[in-house]
């Protein structure tokens, strides 16, 4: 019934991927090109943050469903999967942002590891920051990478200020 909405999303995702590829392939060093790379860097940062959160949340849901399936002796759920696309707020609207598979998958995996407490917050931040550095420095050719997972950085500095023990959880986000 609403298939035209899905077609619009596919077109927007294709446009998001084409934009990423165009900006990363550009050799131009004009003010306009630098501005486009900075804007793309900000969008990529938002994508990385959302992908990390998505990895943590989908992993939590997966383990809940696994427990229920074990208790009920029913079929086990499929493992959660990452997405190359995230919808992020840009101005007053939501737009699709694309990241290549290697970056999206690794960020999702770090979020899952964090959720399973296999890595602590500092390690998670360091690993996702390495991904952001790679995107900013090598893909977008920016001089300075953007900081990712600010919500987790804030949580760590808040905890160290009041000495609360335990790992935190990412802020709530709707899972599609």
N, C-alpha and C positions, 0 to 999 in steps of 0.2 A: 504494500500500500504506500509506504513512504520510501520507496527505493530511490527516488530522486535525491533524498537527503544523503544516502550512502554514496551516491555518485559525486555529490558535492564534496564530501569528505575525501574521497579518493583523489579528486582533482586538486584539492587543497594540499593533500599530502604530497602529491607529485610536484606541485609548485614549491613546497617547502624543501623537498629534496633537490630540485633543480636550483633553487636559490642558494642552498648550502654549497652545492657543487660549483656554481658560477662564482661565488665569492671566494671559495678556497682555490679555485683555478686562476683567478685574476692575478695578473702580474703588475697591474697598475699601482702607482704610488701617489695618486692624487688625493686631495683632501676628501673628495667624495668616496673614493675607494676605501680609505682608512676609516671613514665614518661608517661605511657599510660593514666593514670587518668588526668594528667595535660593537655595532648593533647586533651582529650575528654572534659575537662572543657573549653578550648579555643573554641572548636567547638560548645559546648552548648551556650557559650556566644554569638557567632555569630548567632546561631539559635534564641536566645532570642531577639537580636537586630532586626533581619529580621522579626521575628514574630510580634513584636511591630509595626514596620513600616508597615507591611502588614495589621495589624488590623486597623491602622489609614487610610491607603490609600483605602482599600476596603470599609471602612465605608464612606469615602468621596464619592466614586463612587456610593455606595448604595443610599446615600441621593440625589445625582444628578439624578439618575435613578428614585427614588421615586418622585422627583419634576416633572420630565418629564412625568411620568405615571399619576400623578395627573392632570397636565395641559392638557395632551392628552386624559385623561379618558381611559387609557389602563391598562392592567394587571400590578399589582405591582411586582417588582423584589423580588427574594428570598433574605433573609438576608445573609450577607457574612459569610463564614465559615472559620475556622482556619485549618491549616494542621499540622500533626505530623512531617512532613518532610520539611526541607528547604535545598536548594542548596547553599553551601557556598564555597568560594574560599579557597583552601588549597594548598599552593605552587603555581604552575602554572596551576592548574586544578580546576574544580568545582566538589565537592563531595556532596552526600546527607548526611544530619545529622538528626537524630531522637531524639525527646523528647517525653516522655509520655504525654498522653492527658491532665492530670491535669495542667502541666506546660505550654504546648502550648496554651491551651484554655484560661487560666488566663492571659497570656502575651498578646494574641490577644485581649482579652476583655479590658485590660488596654490601649492598643493602640487605640481601638475604643472609649473608654471613653475620652481619651486625645483629639482625633480628634473632639469629640462632645463638648469639653471644659467642661466636667463634672469633670475632675481632672486637676490640674495644672501640670506643668513640674516636680516640686519637688516631688509631690505625685506620679506621674507616675514612676519616677526614684526609689523612695523608694519602691513602690510595686513590680516592676520588680526586684529590687535588692534583695528583700526578697525571691523571687522565685530562683534567682541565688544562694543565700546563701544556700537555702535548697538543691539545686542540688549539689553544690560543697561540702558542709559539710556533708550531710547525704547520698546522692546517691554515690558521687565519693570519699568521705572520704578524702577530701583535707583539709589542715590546714587553708588555707586562700582562701576565695572566690574571684572570678574575678569580677571586676566592669563592669556593663552593661550600655548600653545607653550613652556611652561616648559622642556621638554627641550632645545629649541633655544636658549633664553636661557642655560641652564646650559652648553651646548656652547660658545657664544660666549664666555662669561666664562671658561671653562676654557681655551679657545684663546688668549684675550688674555693670560691669566696665564702660559701657557708658550709663547706666540708661534708656535704651529703654523700653517702656511699651509693653505689649502684649505677648501672648503665641506664641511659634514658631511652625514650622511644621517640621516633619522629612525630611531627605534628600530624593530626588527622588529615586525610585527603580522601576524596571519593575514589573508590576503585571502580573502573569501568568494566 
